Amino acid sequence: MHGERDHFPMEYAPLPIAILDDHFRFVKVNRAMAKVHRITSEAHVGKTFDEVVPSLSPLILPLLAKVLATGVPAEGEITGEPAYLGHTRPWLAVCFPSGESEIAFMVLQATDRRIEDAVRSTNRHLE
């Protein structure tokens, strides 16, 4: 019983999560991320972050590049982006190494400091 869920356990996570390759092309995208970007998970695959979400590229691409170069998690706040999840409140973009030359990217509401603390704790553990 090895299906797609076994290879991508974050598929059903409530938070938007994606895996990108070392050229910042989407490898896998969970349902929440597909919903946010308003295109299917399959439509993401092979496309660059810049092609799918050009408005966020100036913020996210440096984070992805930092993770790729250093192997250390990086995070940045997304503010004033009304299209993102339909809210203008701040969001926390978190990028961290995932497997061989892949990067995981996830988005959290930055309004809850407890979540931010949990992410930082997880990042320290991953390091």
C-alpha positions, 0 to 999 in steps of 0.5 A, spaced: 500 500 500 504 505 497 501 511 494 502 518 493 501 519 500 506 515 503 511 519 499 508 526 501 505 525 508 504 533 508 499 532 502 493 533 507 496 538 512 492 544 513 498 549 512 500 550 504 506 546 503 511 545 497 517 542 495 522 545 490 528 543 486 535 546 486 532 551 480 526 553 484 521 549 480 515 546 484 516 538 485 510 537 489 505 541 492 500 539 497 492 541 497 492 547 501 498 550 497 494 548 490 488 552 493 492 558 495 495 559 488 488 557 485 491 552 480 492 544 481 498 541 484 499 537 478 499 544 474 505 547 479 510 541 477 516 543 473 514 551 474 518 556 477 516 559 483 516 566 479 512 563 474 506 561 479 507 566 484 511 572 481 508 577 486 512 573 491 518 572 488 522 578 490 521 575 497 521 568 497 527 567 492 532 570 496 530 565 502 530 559 497 537 561 495 539 562 502 537 555 504 540 552 498 547 555 499 547 554 507 543 548 508 540 552 514 532 554 514 530 561 513 524 565 514 521 571 512 514 575 513 509 576 507 506 583 508 501 587 504 499 581 499 492 581 499 492 575 494 495 571 499 490 566 502 485 572 501 488 576 507 492 582 508 495 580 515 502 578 515 504 571 513 511 567 515 514 564 509 519 558 512 524 555 507 528 549 510 532 543 506 528 537 504 532 531 502 537 531 496 538 538 493 530 540 495 527 545 499 521 545 503 517 551 503 511 553 508 506 558 510 504 560 516 499 566 519 504 570 523 499 573 527 500 567 532 507 568 536 506 561 539 506 558 532 512 562 530 516 559 536 514 552 534 517 553 527 523 556 530 524 550 535 523 545 529 528 549 525 533 548 530 532 541 531 532 540 523 539 544 524 
